[in-house]
Amino acid sequence: MTSLYSYRPAVSNDLTGRIAIVTGGGTGIGLMIAQGFAAAGAKVYITGRRLDVLQRISSSWDKQIGGEILPLQMDVTNKLSIAAAKKVIEEKEGKIHILVNNAGQVGPVSPFLNDPNSPERKDPETLGTALFNNETFEGWADLYSINSASIFFVTTAFMGLLSKGSADVENYWSSVINTTSISGVIKVAQEHFCYNSAKAAASHLTKMLDTEFALKGIPIRVNAIAPGVYASEMTFETITPELTDKIGKGISPVPAKRSGTAQEMAGTAVYLVSRAGGYTHGQEIVIDGGFVSVNPSTV
């Protein structure tokens, strides 16, 4: 039996020599994760549609902290763009060890849903009509493309390179993390039915991918992180305690009375892709300051 004392935090969380891709890595949660990986020693490619944003982040990274952050333009809703990005990585690296499917958007919002004084809530007929007229099939399709379908297409595109990365270290499989959300596990709509249902789809897709890989002997672990309230382009750059519950839109307030930190996000992601998390398969880790504990959810 391996001695407990063989555990060394600096070794267990070390990502030196690991190659990672983080979609939507130029801002918000994706950037938090990318910086965490780089600080742990990884070479991290951050992707997005805005190359200037990616380049600015890359050039500002202090390599004395550790690792590298490199720009890679990719639209996760475009198969040609995904294939082109894969070709770049295949030619430069020949493999990867980590993929984070983080790119996402909010999509259609019905701000009157939670306002008891809004005229749209006068009666069931009025509310139903307002919801029907406020959103479109096209809006739902677009959001599902980026928040759930992109996970399938990006993961399958890079599956071969991830599998090659698994051969580097015995018993150390390559890892996929999908950024889902508490919105995918709570039972209230938070004024955006589409976003919440798309994130729920991403949660289930995580479990399906991990199960299918395991059953077929493919050495890739797939897990998810479901964040609560964190600073991002979809919320605010800085979130005060007063803003936390305004963003969360729960029935009950966030018990922690604050938003999550970059250290908490990065630490969770590093755990999942490192040796410390190497026995974790098909799980969704909720990091939300207790939000799901006090609001109706599916977990």
ChimeraX attribute file (.defattr): number of C-alpha atoms within 10 A of each C-alpha:
attribute: neighborCount
match mode: 1-to-1
recipient: residues
	/A:1	3
	/A:2	6
	/A:3	6
	/A:4	7
	/A:5	6
	/A:6	9
	/A:7	11
	/A:8	11
	/A:9	10
	/A:10	9
	/A:11	14
	/A:12	16
	/A:13	20
	/A:14	21
	/A:15	25
	/A:16	16
	/A:17	13
	/A:18	23
	/A:19	25
	/A:20	27
	/A:21	27
	/A:22	26
	/A:23	29
	/A:24	26
	/A:25	29
	/A:26	29
	/A:27	20
	/A:28	19
	/A:29	23
	/A:30	26
	/A:31	23
	/A:32	22
	/A:33	27
	/A:34	31
	/A:35	28
	/A:36	25
	/A:37	34
	/A:38	26
	/A:39	24
	/A:40	24
	/A:41	21
	/A:42	24
	/A:43	23
	/A:44	28
	/A:45	24
	/A:46	30
	/A:47	26
	/A:48	21
	/A:49	16
	/A:50	15
	/A:51	15
	/A:52	13
	/A:53	16
	/A:54	24
	/A:55	17
	/A:56	13
	/A:57	18
	/A:58	19
	/A:59	13
	/A:60	9
	/A:61	17
	/A:62	14
	/A:63	14
	/A:64	8
	/A:65	12
	/A:66	18
	/A:67	23
	/A:68	22
	/A:69	30
	/A:70	18
	/A:71	23
	/A:72	24
	/A:73	22
	/A:74	23
	/A:75	22
	/A:76	28
	/A:77	21
	/A:78	14
	/A:79	15
	/A:80	12
	/A:81	15
	/A:82	20
	/A:83	16
	/A:84	14
	/A:85	20
	/A:86	20
	/A:87	15
	/A:88	12
	/A:89	18
	/A:90	15
	/A:91	9
	/A:92	9
	/A:93	12
	/A:94	15
	/A:95	24
	/A:96	25
	/A:97	26
	/A:98	30
	/A:99	25
	/A:100	29
	/A:101	28
	/A:102	28
	/A:103	26
	/A:104	22
	/A:105	14
	/A:106	16
	/A:107	21
	/A:108	19
	/A:109	17
	/A:110	15
	/A:111	12
	/A:112	16
	/A:113	18
	/A:114	14
	/A:115	11
	/A:116	10
	/A:117	10
	/A:118	12
	/A:119	12
	/A:120	18
	/A:121	17
	/A:122	11
	/A:123	9
	/A:124	10
	/A:125	10
	/A:126	13
	/A:127	17
	/A:128	13
	/A:129	11
	/A:130	17
	/A:131	16
	/A:132	10
	/A:133	9
	/A:134	12
	/A:135	17
	/A:136	12
	/A:137	7
	/A:138	10
	/A:139	13
	/A:140	17
	/A:141	14
	/A:142	16
	/A:143	22
	/A:144	23
	/A:145	19
	/A:146	22
	/A:147	29
	/A:148	28
	/A:149	19
	/A:150	24
	/A:151	27
	/A:152	15
	/A:153	18
	/A:154	23
	/A:155	20
	/A:156	13
	/A:157	17
	/A:158	22
	/A:159	21
	/A:160	16
	/A:161	20
	/A:162	28
	/A:163	19
	/A:164	17
	/A:165	24
	/A:166	22
	/A:167	15
	/A:168	15
	/A:169	9
	/A:170	7
	/A:171	12
	/A:172	20
	/A:173	25
	/A:174	30
	/A:175	28
	/A:176	30
	/A:177	25
	/A:178	26
	/A:179	28
	/A:180	32
	/A:181	26
	/A:182	23
	/A:183	26
	/A:184	23
	/A:185	21
	/A:186	20
	/A:187	16
	/A:188	17
	/A:189	19
	/A:190	20
	/A:191	17
	/A:192	18
	/A:193	19
	/A:194	20
	/A:195	26
	/A:196	25
	/A:197	20
	/A:198	25
	/A:199	24
	/A:200	22
	/A:201	17
	/A:202	26
	/A:203	25
	/A:204	16
	/A:205	21
	/A:206	27
	/A:207	18
	/A:208	14
	/A:209	21
	/A:210	21
	/A:211	17
	/A:212	11
	/A:213	16
	/A:214	16
	/A:215	9
	/A:216	8
	/A:217	9
	/A:218	18
	/A:219	21
	/A:220	24
	/A:221	28
	/A:222	29
	/A:223	26
	/A:224	28
	/A:225	23
	/A:226	20
	/A:227	20
	/A:228	23
	/A:229	25
	/A:230	25
	/A:231	21
	/A:232	16
	/A:233	12
	/A:234	13
	/A:235	16
	/A:236	14
	/A:237	12
	/A:238	11
	/A:239	17
	/A:240	13
	/A:241	13
	/A:242	11
	/A:243	16
	/A:244	22
	/A:245	20
	/A:246	11
	/A:247	17
	/A:248	21
	/A:249	16
	/A:250	21
	/A:251	13
	/A:252	14
	/A:253	17
	/A:254	24
	/A:255	14
	/A:256	13
	/A:257	16
	/A:258	19
	/A:259	23
	/A:260	19
	/A:261	14
	/A:262	19
	/A:263	13
	/A:264	13
	/A:265	20
	/A:266	21
	/A:267	17
	/A:268	18
	/A:269	24
	/A:270	23
	/A:271	17
	/A:272	26
	/A:273	30
	/A:274	23
	/A:275	19
	/A:276	17
	/A:277	17
	/A:278	17
	/A:279	12
	/A:280	16
	/A:281	20
	/A:282	21
	/A:283	17
	/A:284	21
	/A:285	18
	/A:286	20
	/A:287	20
	/A:288	22
	/A:289	17
	/A:290	15
	/A:291	26
	/A:292	23
	/A:293	14
	/A:294	13
	/A:295	17
	/A:296	15
	/A:297	15
	/A:298	10
	/A:299	8
